[in-house]
Amino acid sequence: MNPLIVTIHILACITLVVLVLLQSGKEGMGVIFGGGSSSLFGASGAGGLLGKITAGAAVVFFLTTMTFTYLSAQQHTKPKESVVLEAPVTPEPQTPVPTAPGPAAPTPAQ
């Protein structure tokens, strides 16, 4: 299931980028890319059609993103098998620490 979601997510990303770049800007930036009045979609432009398709691609993108988040959370709650946890513990040999002689006790005076 994960490869299918990855494929849908990548297609939604590419589609979203292309659709956003196809839309003309409000301040004349679309003229740079040839967005004049005689465009491919007619004189009124493709605002309605491109807007709806962009919204659909955005919904697919968000759904796949949320699915990734859910699947990731499910994987972290499962106990994982670890080689480190199953390895036998071997205690290291302890070397005796030499003790320094303490101060000499005073002798009682007579």
C-alpha positions, 0 to 999 in steps of 0.5 A: 500500500505504501508504494501506491500512496507514494506514487499518488503523492508524487503525481499530485505534487507534479500536477499541483506545480504544473497547474499553479504555473499555468494560472495567470497572475492578477498583476500582469505576471502571466503576460510573461508566459504568454497569457494574453486574451487569446489564450488556449482556454478562450478570452475569459481565461481558464480561471474556473477550470484551472482553479477547480482542478488545482483545488482537487490536486491540493485535496489529493496532496493533503490526503496523501500527506495525512496518510503518510503521517498516520502510517508513520505514527502506526509504525512507531507504536509497534514494538521493533525487534532489536539485535541490541536488546537481544544480545547477551550482556557480558559484564566487564571485569572490574579491576580493584581500585588502589586505596590511598593510605589515610592519615595516621591516627594520633597516639595518645600522649602520656 
